[in-house]
Amino acid sequence: MKKLLTMLMVAGIFSLVACGPSEEEKAAAEAEAAAMVEEMMGSMEEAIEEVATEEVATEEVVEEEATEEEATEEEATEEEAHEDHAH
């Protein structure tokens, strides 16, 4: 009886191993995985470029606001100086 059970167990193990993917299926799966990785890397690079572009645009807006504030402060200072001289 032990020999029969051992033979059935060995046959079961071989049948499970035989049900695995073939070499062609493995190669196709690897190619698909590589394509997915390339796609993710490409989209990640695009996202990084978008963030960098947004940061540059934000810096330009901040610089423009700072320039406008400086001009407003200079105008206010000049007006005060003119008022002081007028009195």
GROMACS elastic network, one bead per residue, 0.5 to 0.9 nm:
[ bonds ]
;  ai    aj funct       b0    kb
    1     4     6  0.51672   500
    1     5     6  0.63380   500
    1     6     6  0.86083   500
    2     5     6  0.51591   500
    2     6     6  0.60111   500
    2     7     6  0.84948   500
    3     6     6  0.50266   500
    3     7     6  0.60510   500
    3     8     6  0.85803   500
    4     7     6  0.51011   500
    4     8     6  0.61954   500
    4     9     6  0.85835   500
    5     8     6  0.50530   500
    5     9     6  0.60634   500
    5    10     6  0.85744   500
    6     9     6  0.50528   500
    6    10     6  0.61157   500
    6    11     6  0.84869   500
    7    10     6  0.51396   500
    7    11     6  0.60473   500
    7    12     6  0.84957   500
    8    11     6  0.50227   500
    8    12     6  0.60162   500
    8    13     6  0.86210   500
    9    13     6  0.62253   500
    9    14     6  0.86710   500
   10    13     6  0.51324   500
   10    14     6  0.62358   500
   10    15     6  0.85973   500
   11    14     6  0.51604   500
   11    15     6  0.61404   500
   11    16     6  0.87026   500
   12    15     6  0.50846   500
   12    16     6  0.62675   500
   12    17     6  0.87250   500
   13    16     6  0.51775   500
   13    17     6  0.62889   500
   13    18     6  0.85766   500
   14    17     6  0.51312   500
   14    18     6  0.60076   500
   14    19     6  0.86638   500
   15    18     6  0.50172   500
   15    19     6  0.63022   500
   16    19     6  0.52586   500
   16    20     6  0.71369   500
   17    20     6  0.56906   500
   18    21     6  0.82745   500
   18    22     6  0.89804   500
   19    22     6  0.86428   500
   21    24     6  0.79471   500
   21    25     6  0.56984   500
   21    26     6  0.62774   500
   22    25     6  0.51457   500
   22    26     6  0.62197   500
   22    27     6  0.86838   500
   23    26     6  0.50103   500
   23    27     6  0.61595   500
   23    28     6  0.85762   500
   24    27     6  0.51085   500
   24    28     6  0.61291   500
   24    29     6  0.85560   500
   25    28     6  0.50422   500
   25    29     6  0.60892   500
   25    30     6  0.85970   500
   26    29     6  0.50919   500
   26    30     6  0.61937   500
   26    31     6  0.86361   500
   27    30     6  0.50866   500
   27    31     6  0.61473   500
   27    32     6  0.85713   500
   28    31     6  0.50944   500
   28    32     6  0.61338   500
   28    33     6  0.85822   500
   29    32     6  0.50675   500
   29    33     6  0.61229   500
   29    34     6  0.85950   500
   30    33     6  0.50287   500
   30    34     6  0.61109   500
   30    35     6  0.85808   500
   31    34     6  0.50760   500
   31    35     6  0.61867   500
   31    36     6  0.86571   500
   32    35     6  0.50716   500
   32    36     6  0.62313   500
   32    37     6  0.86906   500
   33    36     6  0.50695   500
   33    37     6  0.62325   500
   33    38     6  0.86712   500
   34    37     6  0.50914   500
   34    38     6  0.62133   500
   34    39     6  0.86275   500
   35    38     6  0.50879   500
   35    39     6  0.61679   500
   35    40     6  0.86416   500
   36    39     6  0.50515   500
   36    40     6  0.61662   500
   36    41     6  0.85915   500
   37    40     6  0.51090   500
   37    41     6  0.61160   500
   37    42     6  0.85577   500
   38    41     6  0.51167   500
   38    42     6  0.61077   500
   38    43     6  0.86348   500
   39    42     6  0.51216   500
   39    43     6  0.62108   500
   39    44     6  0.84969   500
   40    43     6  0.51923   500
   40    44     6  0.60110   500
   40    45     6  0.85904   500
   41    45     6  0.61382   500
   41    46     6  0.86318   500
   42    45     6  0.51415   500
   42    46     6  0.62794   500
   42    47     6  0.86682   500
   43    46     6  0.50212   500
   43    47     6  0.61670   500
   43    48     6  0.86322   500
   44    47     6  0.50441   500
   44    48     6  0.62205   500
   44    49     6  0.86703   500
   45    48     6  0.50522   500
   45    49     6  0.62207   500
   45    50     6  0.86486   500
   46    49     6  0.50883   500
   46    50     6  0.61968   500
   46    51     6  0.86811   500
   47    50     6  0.50554   500
   47    51     6  0.62232   500
   47    52     6  0.86060   500
   48    51     6  0.51486   500
   48    52     6  0.61645   500
   48    53     6  0.86046   500
   49    52     6  0.50455   500
   49    53     6  0.61051   500
   49    54     6  0.85663   500
   50    53     6  0.50706   500
   50    54     6  0.61298   500
   50    55     6  0.85857   500
   51    54     6  0.50381   500
   51    55     6  0.61296   500
   51    56     6  0.86723   500
   52    55     6  0.50631   500
   52    56     6  0.62769   500
   52    57     6  0.86504   500
   53    56     6  0.51720   500
   53    57     6  0.62092   500
   53    58     6  0.85725   500
   54    57     6  0.50412   500
   54    58     6  0.60273   500
   54    59     6  0.85414   500
   55    59     6  0.60874   500
   55    60     6  0.85886   500
   56    59     6  0.50698   500
   56    60     6  0.62270   500
   56    61     6  0.87108   500
   57    60     6  0.51098   500
   57    61     6  0.63055   500
   57    62     6  0.86929   500
   58    61     6  0.51066   500
   58    62     6  0.61834   500
   58    63     6  0.85839   500
   59    62     6  0.50561   500
   59    63     6  0.60908   500
   59    64     6  0.85602   500
   60    63     6  0.50557   500
   60    64     6  0.61209   500
   60    65     6  0.85886   500
   61    64     6  0.50492   500
   61    65     6  0.61334   500
   61    66     6  0.85462   500
   62    65     6  0.50748   500
   62    66     6  0.61060   500
   62    67     6  0.85797   500
   63    66     6  0.50214   500
   63    67     6  0.61286   500
   63    68     6  0.85631   500
   64    67     6  0.50518   500
   64    68     6  0.61264   500
   64    69     6  0.85731   500
   65    68     6  0.50136   500
   65    69     6  0.60821   500
   65    70     6  0.85647   500
   66    69     6  0.50436   500
   66    70     6  0.61528   500
   66    71     6  0.85884   500
   67    70     6  0.50952   500
   67    71     6  0.61679   500
   67    72     6  0.85873   500
   68    71     6  0.50580   500
   68    72     6  0.61185   500
   68    73     6  0.85759   500
   69    72     6  0.50116   500
   69    73     6  0.60927   500
   69    74     6  0.85353   500
   70    73     6  0.50348   500
   70    74     6  0.60836   500
   70    75     6  0.85662   500
   71    74     6  0.50430   500
   71    75     6  0.61488   500
   71    76     6  0.85781   500
   72    75     6  0.51066   500
   72    76     6  0.61700   500
   72    77     6  0.85872   500
   73    76     6  0.50371   500
   73    77     6  0.60872   500
   73    78     6  0.85455   500
   74    77     6  0.50049   500
   74    78     6  0.60603   500
   74    79     6  0.85257   500
   75    78     6  0.50451   500
   75    79     6  0.60848   500
   75    80     6  0.85586   500
   76    79     6  0.50869   500
   76    80     6  0.61766   500
   76    81     6  0.85750   500
   77    80     6  0.51035   500
   77    81     6  0.61552   500
   77    82     6  0.86377   500
   78    82     6  0.61396   500
   78    83     6  0.85769   500
   79    82     6  0.50396   500
   79    83     6  0.61264   500
   79    84     6  0.85713   500
   80    83     6  0.50376   500
   80    84     6  0.61085   500
   80    85     6  0.86153   500
   81    84     6  0.50824   500
   81    85     6  0.62394   500
   81    86     6  0.85689   500
   82    85     6  0.51427   500
   82    86     6  0.60616   500
   82    87     6  0.87621   500
   83    87     6  0.63712   500
   84    87     6  0.54444   500
